[in-house]
Amino acid sequence: MSEAQAIRYENTVPRSMVHRAAVSEVFLTSAERVKERHFRCSAQLPRTHSYFSEHTHSAAHYDMLLLLEVFRQASIYISHAFLEVSAQAKFIYLDSVTRMADRSALIVGDRPASAEIDVHVVDEYLRHGQRSGVTLNMSLHINGEVAAHHERMSIRWISAAAWNKMRARALAAILADADPLAQRPPPLCPSVVGRQWLNNVVLGRDLEQGVTRLVAPLIVDLNHPAIFDHPLDHIPGMLLLEGFRQAALVVADRQLQASAEQLLLSRCHVVFARFGEFGLPTRVRADLGSLAREEHGRISLRLDVEQGGAVIATAELELLPVATSQPLTLVAGGVQ
């Protein structure tokens, strides 16, 4: 690695530029404009993390949700630094498609991985003649190898005043029905969802299973230091993504006798339809009729999250055995 390249990983970018409170939660280290709609970022992937790398897998891999967080940080930094988006603007994530290209590139080595992220603006969203959103294609490289792609990531931004007005209406509508304990059910056993620490379990233990569906209550712990790094007025996409993953692991164990410690998240296509609110019962639902085991042991499943009778997010997930020699692919999206 040349001296010029090494400098790119010396410090993190300002935490405010990626909407994080803790410096330790900032993974992006630099960014530059390559050409008009092409940007390049660098990031350091931590070898250990209390949330992203706390799994029971026999082999340590950089977690796909960690890569999604890096992609999220890249999209926000590029928007502020190069697309003239105000530092006070609020971001909304709609959907995206991510594919893991090479699992071997994501095996944790003897030092933190230095990653480069290529970012291309492939479309723009205009409101009243002004750019208020973009669609991005991104790819993440480690040691010169493409490890993952993140495609068709659609984001929008609005002013803080518009956000506050929009959210005030929603919060007022649910205030009367809110129950502080509605989202804090007793948790599942950590090993069932591939975790060791109880505070990283996001599903309640009172599961409902019928012929066509498994339903699990979602735990929303506002004190979780990684999921709620800073105060929010809605359930973050990171939590919904982990809820989808843990529900899929429960289904794989119950229906196919494939334990969580044997499986990696390998594909997840997520669409966020509306905000998840605090204080309302929230359920992750797995469609058992969609469950399939394909070649190389791939397990696919469709899920959604329901709150107050409305679907707030949908997902198509794919899990793959850790021991497989086949490359992984993954699809996913995020909302802040």
Buried (B, 14 or more C-beta within 10 A) or exposed (E): EEEEEEEBBEEBBBBEBBBBBEEBBBBBBBBEEEEEBEBBBBBBBBBEBBBBBBBBBEEBBBBBBBBBBBBBBBBBBBBBBBBEBEEEBBBBBBBBBBBBBBBEBBEBEEEBBBBBBBBBBEEEBEEEEEBBBBBBBBBBBBEEEBBBBBBBBBBBBBEEEEBEEBBEEBBEEBEEEEEEEBBBBEBBEBBBBBBEEEBBBBBBBEBEBEEEBBBBBBBBBEEBBBBBBEEBBBBBBBBBBBBBBBBBBBBBBBBBEBBBBBBBBBBBBBBBBBBBBBBBBBBBBBBBEBBEBEEEBBBBBBBBBBBBEEEBBBBBBBBBBBEBEEBBBBBBBBBB
